Amino acid sequence: MIYFLFVSNQIFKGGFFVGSYETICIFHPETKEDRIDAILKKLGDKIKASGGEVEEVKKWGMKRLAFTFKKDKHLKDGFFVEIDFKGDGGVPLELQKQLKVIEDVLRFMISRAVPAAAVAAEAGEEKKVEIAPSMFIKEEKKG
């Protein structure tokens, strides 16, 4: 039997918290797109093998880097990819191990994803506070 318990944006499933994660990968600019596709398929298989589920892969394309690398100071661009997935806490660790050994990946970052609906609701929602006259302390005039 599997139990579900909702905690913020997590689901408690079978003894593990299942959360949403996003990974941003920067690939070397000389990496061909078919090679990037093969790497993304391999990463997706790793996520599934670790018990996770790939929700979406977004290729942002070639972008200008905001920083330089110590080893590769000549690099000015990188191919950016975002991978959104769900899984327990072990899935990002396994993905991190995999990303560390891929030579075409210059940098990567794995973080907890915040649901877009929660961000939109928080950004668009203004909190209004009504103050009733009875809430004020009345000073008595001495005199």
N, C-alpha and C positions, 0 to 999 in steps of 0.2 A: 504494500500500500504506500502511496506517495502523498505526502502532505504539502500543501502550499500555504505559506504565510507571507503576507506582503509587508515589507519594511522599506519605506521610502520608495526607491526605484529598484529594490531587490526582491527576489522571490526566494523563499526558503523551500528547497526541493530535495527531498530524500537525504537530509542531513547537511546540505551545502547551500550557501547563499549564492544565487545566480544573479549576477549583475551585468549591466551593459558597459561595454568598453569601446574605446576607439583608439586606433593606432595610426599615427602619421609616419610614413616612411619617405625618406629622400633617397632616390636612386641616383647613381652616377649618370651624368648627362649623356655619356657615350653608350649607355646600355640600350640595346635595341628593344623596341616595344614587345616583340614576341618573346624575348627573354624575360621581360618584366611580367608578361602574362603567365609564363611558366612558373616564375617565382611566386606570384600571387596564388596560383592554383596549389602549389606546394604548401604555402602558408595556410590556405583554406583547409587543405587536407589535415594539416597539423592541428588546427583549431578543432575540427570535427573529431579527430582521433583522441583529443584531450577531453572530449565531452562538451565542447562548445558548439555554437551555431553562428555561422557568418550571416549577418543581416544585409550588409551592403558593402560594395567596393566602389569607391569614387576615385577616378583618375583625374587629378587636377591638372596634369600636364607639366610642361617645362615652366619653371618659375625662377626668377632671380633670387639668389640667396641673400639673406640679410647679414650674413657673417662669412668669415673665411675659416678654413680648416688649417690646423698647424701643418699637417702632412701634405695637403694639396692646396696650397695658397693660390694656385692658378684657376681653381674652379670658381666660376661665377654663377652658374645655374645648376639646377637639380630637377629631377622628375619627381613630383610629389604625388603620393597615393594615400588615401584614407581608407582604412578597413574598420567597419563597425561590426562588432560581434557581441554575443552573450555567452556567459559561462561562469563557472565557479572561480574561486581565487587561483586555482592551479593553471587555468588556461592561459592567462597572461604570462605566467612564469615560463611555461613551455614555449609560447610564442617568442618570448624574449631570448631564450636559448637558441632558437632557430634563427632569429634575425641577426644575432651576434656573429654567426659563422658565414653569413652570405656576404661575399666580397662586394657585390654590386650595391649594397645598401650602405650609404654614407652615414646616415643618422636615422634614428627612429625614436618615437615616444609613445608609450602606452599609458592611457589615462582612463579614469572612470568617466563614462558618458552621462551627461545630464539630459533627460528626455526633453525634446524640443517643446513639447506642450507645457512643461513646467517652466521653462525659460520664458516662453511667450506669455504665459499667465502672469508670471512675476513682473515682467517688464511692462505689461499693459495695465496692470491693476494698481490703481491708486488707493491708498488706504485713507479713509475719511474718519475722523473722530468727531463725534458730537459732544459738546460740553453743555451740560444742563446748568441753569442758573443755581441750582441747589448745590452744585459742586464747589462753588466759590465760598471762601470764608468771609463772613461779613464782620467788618470791624465796627465796634460800637463807638459812637462819638461820645467823648467825655466832655462834659462841660459846663 
